[in-house]
Amino acid sequence: MTTENTVAAAADRGYGDRIVAVEPGSTEPVPDSERHGRPRQLFWTWTSPNLEFATIFVGVLSVTAFGQSVPAAVAAIVVGNLLAALAHGILSARGPAAGVPQMVLGRLAFGHRGNALPAALMTITSGFGWFAVNSVSAAFALSAITGGGTVAWLVAVVVVQVAVAFFGHNLVQAFERLAFPLLAVVLGAGAVLVLAASDPGAAASPDGVGGFLLTVGAVVGYSAGWSPYAADYSRYLPRSVSARATGLAAGGGLFLSTTVLMTVGAVSVGAATAAGLDSDNPVANYTGLLPGWLTVLTLVAIAVGAVAANVLNVYSGAMAFLALGIDVPLARARAVVALAFGAVGFVIALVALGDAAAGYEAFLLVVVYWVGPWLGVVLTDQWLRPTDPDLLYDRTYRNHAGPVALAVGIVVSVLLFANQELFTGLVPRLLPGIGDVTFLVGLLLAAGLYALLLRRTAVATPGGTR
């Protein structure tokens, strides 16, 4: 399908700013007649999904798993989130002008077929991986409040998440806006009490540069994991909006929410130790610092925050799947794929109920192993050349520089620098104190290689080469 035909097919969708309406189409460009909203809405779009316990738990890991003192953990949290928010803002700022989902924009850097690799990776990590993590978190929180069965609550949570994602973009944005005040007030109140009860000296002693870099990697793995979604939620904005305002709203919401809650998580370890709380359940340790009434509200907020995150995961996971180039001959292809993702994600979450905390640390780092090189490629492509909309839907378009740079960035950085329990790269084996710098190495290697290959390789276009 050519760009012209795609635009024509989208021109009479009649979706506009309607909230309770199923978003038509799938990955085609948003026509000007459908554009609406202001950049500031992206602030709560990217704040609400991070106001959840999964964010707090990254801060907990910085102390309990990576052995950082609170000041060192906070420094690593700020560094990691600054890197992630900068990339997220840059990618979000491109959405209004392009009007297409982030994974469709990725075709510029990877070609139509080459884009299948990052689209598939995003489908797996967002539509299934993060979906399971957040669904389980919400189910446990609601079960703790009511005493009801966790499986029953898991079913309820999945139904709500998939229903919102099924309707599409406008309902997703509305849900994030409505969730924001509840999450901000409840978790903000809890943060104040936890910080007031903190005892940083009781948390941990610094574990050197290795633990610091592991913390940065985990933080980036969590926060930069949103980057492959970026343009999905800015593409409906009018073309006339400020790119700078768009990027600041998106990146600012991401940075503020993740930095505050991860810091609270790091501080809560010392506060829990000072209060004599030593449960294996980090949620119990955290809520044990709060008065009873706020504990209940916090558990509700944990569930709502998990749902806020997962409506994005399901929606963008479906977009990534469709960006693979697989033809789904249905009028509401995106909505149908979202339903399918919910069914598969439910099964994965059901299995994960058996040991919910196992592998979360490894999952965060594995996510960043591919997101780092992917960011290196797409940011370099965006810097080196302008968006060419004629290439986005041309199935003959090839850009071998992108897939090669991505693959090399992933393989080389993992083989040399990965620092996981299941696999340790060559450098950490020789220098155990180095931690995990896979993200940084993968990003820089993929970016440099892509820039070199793009200049040396002819890139096929409908009219010849460029």
N, C-alpha and C positions, 0 to 999 in steps of 0.2 A: 504494500500500500504506500503510495507517495504522500508527501506532506500535504499537498493540495487536497487530495482525496480525504485524508484524515481530518483536516480542518473542516471540509465541507460536511463530513459525517457528524462532526461535533457541533456545527453551527446552530442547529435547531433543538438543542437538548432541553431547553426550558427549565434548567435546574436553578440557576441564579443563586440567590441567598436563602432558598427554602431549606429549612432544617429537617422537618419530618418528611423527607422525600428520598427515595433511593437514587444515589448519584448514578447517572447513566454513563455508558461507555467504559473505557478502561484507561489506557495510557496515551490517548491522543492529546494534542495540545488543547488547552482551555481557550475557547474563543473569547474575544474582547467583551461580547455581550453577557458572558457569564461571570466576568471578573467583579470582585467586590471585597470589602474589608479594608483594614488599615494595618500597617506594619506592627503597631503596638500589640495586636492580638497574638502575635507570635511569642510575646513575653510569657503569657500564661500557658500557651501551647507547649512551651519547652520548660516551664516551671512545674506545672502540675504533675507530669509523669515522673518527675524525679523526687517528688515529695512522698517518698515511700521508704519502707524499711530496707529494701535492697540497697538504697543509697547510703543509709546509715551504716549498714553492715560493711561496706567498703572501708569506712573509717575504722570500724572495729577491727577488721583484718589488718589494717596498717600497724596496729599495736600488738594484737594477739598472734598473728601469723608472720608478720614481717619484722617484729621486734623493735618498732620505733618508739621513741619518747613522743609525748604529745607535741612539743614544738617541732620536732623533725617530721612527724606525720603531717602536721598542718602545712608545713612548707612544701612537702611532696604533693599534698592535695591541691594546693594553690597552683603549683607548677603544672601538674597534670591537667587540671581543669582549664587553665589558661590556654594551653596548647589545643585542647579539644574544642573550647568555645571559639577560639580564633578560626579554626578550620570550619566549624559549624556555621559561623556567621558569614564567612566568605561564600560557602556553598548555598546558604539560604538566600543571600542577596541576589543570586543569579536566577532564582525561581520566577519572579514577576516578568522579567524580560523573555525568558524561554517558554514559560507556561506549560512545562512538562515535568513528570516525576523525575526524581534524582537518578534513578537507574536507567531511565531513557536518555538523560543527559550524558550518562556514562558511555553511551555508544560513540560519542565523539572521540574519546580517548582510547576505546577498546575495539571499535568497529562493531558491526551488527552481530556477527557470530562470536567474536572475542568477548563481547560483553556478557555472554552466558556464564562465564566463570564467576565474576563478582556478583552477578544477579543470583546465581545459585547459592553462593556462600551467604548472601544476605537473607535469602529465603529460609535457609536452614537456621541461621543464628537468631533471626528476629521472629519469623513465623512459628518456629518450633522451640528453639532454645530459650529465649527470653520469655516467650509465652508460658512455658512450663514453670520457669523460675517464679514469675510473678503470680501465676494462678495458684500455685501451691502456697505462696506467702499469704495471699488474700484468704484462702480457705482455712489455713491455720489460725489466722487472726479472728475470723468470724466464729470458728469453732470454739476458740478460747472464750469468747464473749457469751455465747449461748449454751455451750456444752453439747451442741449438736454434733452429728457425725461429720467428719472432715470431708468425706466423699460427697455427701449431700451438698455441702457448701461449695465444693469444687464444681459440681454441676451447675449450681446457681451462678457462680462467678463467671464460668465459661459462657453461659447463655447470655448474660448481660454484655460481656465483652464482644462477643461475636455479633450480637444484635446491633450495637452501636457501630461497629466496623462495617456491618452489612449495609446500613443506610449510607455510610460514606463520609466524605470530607466535611460537610457542613455540620452534621451531628457530632462528629469527632471533635471539631473545634468548639462547638457549644458545650460539650461535656467537659472539656478541659477548662473552659471559662467558669462553668458552674462549680467544678470541683476545687478550683483555686482558693477561694476564701476559706472554705472548710479546712483544707489541708494546711494553708498558711497559718491560720489562727491556732489550730490544735497542735500541730507539730512545732509551731513557733513557741507556744506556751511550754511545751515539753522541753524544748531546747533551752529555754531560759532556766528552768528548774535544774536540768542536768548540768548546765554550765555552772550554776550556783553551787551545786554539790560536788563539783569536780575536785580531784586531788591529783594533778598531773604527775607528781613525783611517784605516785603508787602504780602508775601504768606500766612502764617498762624502761629499760635502759637502751640507748641507741644501739642498733645493730650495724652501724657503719654505712658506707656508701651502698653496699649490696642491698640491704633492706630498704634504703631510701629509693633506689632505682626500681626495686620490686613494687614498692608502693606507687611510684609514678606510673609504672606500667599498668597496674591494676586500675588506677584512677582513670587513665586514658582509655583502657579497655572498656570501662563502664561508660564514660561520658562521650568519647569519640565513637562509641558504638551507635550513637544516634545520627552521625554524619551521613551515612548512606540513605537517611530518610529526609534530609534537609529540605530540598526543593518540593517535596510532596505537599508541604503545608504552606509554602509561600507562592506556589504557582497560580493560585486563584486571585492573588492581589492584582490590582490594575497595573498596567505597564508603567503608568506615570508615577508610581510611588518611588520614594527615595531608596536606592539600593543600600545606602549607608544606614538609614533608619531600619530597614529590613534586617540587615546583618546584625546591627546592635541589639535589636529586640530579641532576635533568635539566640544569638550568642550570649547576651546578657542574662536571659532567663535560664539558660543552661548553666552558666557559670555560677550564678547566685545560688540556685537551688542545690546543686551538687556540692558546692564548696561549704555552704552552711551545714547541711546535714551530714556530710562526711566528717567535718570537724566535730560536730556533736557526737558522732559515733566514736571517734578517737578519744574524746574526752570522757565518754560514758564508761569506758573500761576502767579508768582510774576511779571514777565515781562509784561504780559498782563494787570495786575492790574495797574502797573505804567504807561502804555500807554493808560489807559482808555478804554480798551476792556473788555466788560462784556457780550458778547453773550452767549446764552445757548448752542451754537454749539462750542465744543472745537477745531474743525478743523479751524473754522473761527477765533477764538482767536489766534491760533498758526500762521496761515498764515498771520494774520493781523500785525504780527511783522516783516514781510518780505517785501522787495521791490516787485513791481508788477511782474517783469520778473521771480523772484525766486519763487513767489507764484504759478505761472503757472507750473513751473518745479517741484515744490514740490507736487502739486496735481497729476501731471503725475507720480512722484515717489511713491506717496501713492498708486495709482492704480497698478503700476507695482509690488510694494512690497506685496500688497494684493494677487496678482496673484501668486507671487513667494511662498507665504505661502500656498496658496490653492492647488497648484499642488502637494505639499507634502501631504496635507490633503486628497486629493482624492486618490492619489497613495497608501498611507499607510492605509487609511480607507478601500480600496479594499483588501489590504493584510490582514488586521485584520479580515474582513468578511470571507475571504477564510480560515483563520486560525481557524475559528469556527469548521471546520471539515465538512462543508456542501459540498457535491459533486456537482460541476458544470461541467457537461460533455461537455465542450467546449474546443477546442484547444487553444483559447485565452481567458481563463476564467477571468484572471485578467483585461484584457482590457474591456471585456463586463461588468464586475461588476463596473468598473470605470465610464462607460457611464450611468449605472443605478444610481449610486451615484450622478452624475451630475444632472440628472433629478429630483431626490428627493430633493437634496440640493437647486436646483433652486426654487422649490415650497416653501421651508422653508424660503429662502432669500426673496422671493417675499412678504411673510407674514410679515417678519421682517422689511420691508421698512417703515411700518406704524409708528414704534417707535424704531429706530435703536439703540439708546443708552440704552434703558430700559433693565435692567437685566445683563449688561455686568459685573458689579462688582460681582454680585451673581454667574454668570457663571464661572468666574475665580476661585472663592473659591470652587464651587461645583466640578470643574474639579480636584482640588487638594485633595478633600475628598476621591477620589478613587485612584488617582495616588500615593499619599503618602503611603498607605498600600501596593499597588502593588509594589512600589520600595522597600519597606521593605522586601517583600518576595523574589523578584527576585535577589536583591543584596545579601541577606543572602544565598540564594541557590548557587549563583555564588561563594561566598566566601567559603562555606562549602564543595563543591564537584566539580569535573571537569565536563566538558560537555561530555555527553554520546550520540553520534549521533544515536545509535540504538533505543533510546527511543522517538525520535522526531516524528516519523511517525507510531509508534506502537499504534494502537487503543485500545489495551488491557491495556496499561500502566496507572496506577493510582498513584497519590500522594495526598492523602487527606489532608496532612498538608498544602498545598498551599491554596486551596479554603477555608478551615476553618480559617486559619490565616487572609486571605484577608477579609472574611465576618465579622469576629470578629473585625478586625481593623477598618473597615468602620463603622459598627453599633455602637460600643462602643465609638469611637472618635466623631462621629456625635451626638449621643444622649447626651454625656457629655459636649462636647466642641464647637459644631457648634455655630456660632454667625451670623445668617442670619435674615433678616427681616421676612421671612416666618417661620423660625424655630430657636429658641434659646435653646441651650443645658442647662443642669442643672448648670454647673459651671459658665457660663456667666450670668445666671439669679441671682446666688448668689453673684458673683463677677463681676459686669459689666465692671470694668476696665481691665479685663484680655485680652480682644480682642478675637482673634480666633487662637488657637494653635492646631486646628484639624489635620493639616498636620503632625506636629511633633509627636503628640500623636499617630496618626494612623500608621505612619512609624515605630516608635519604638515598639509599641505594636505588630504589625504584624510581624516585624523582630524577636522579642524575642519569640513570640508564635510559629513561624515557626521553629526556631532553636530547640525549645523544642520538638515539635511534630515530627520533622524529625528524631530525635534521638530515639524517643519512638515508632515510627510507622514503620512497615515493608512497604516498597515501592515496589509494584509489578513491575517486569521486565520480559522480554521475557524468561529469564532463571531461574526465581524464584523470590527471594526477595532481597532487599538490604537495 
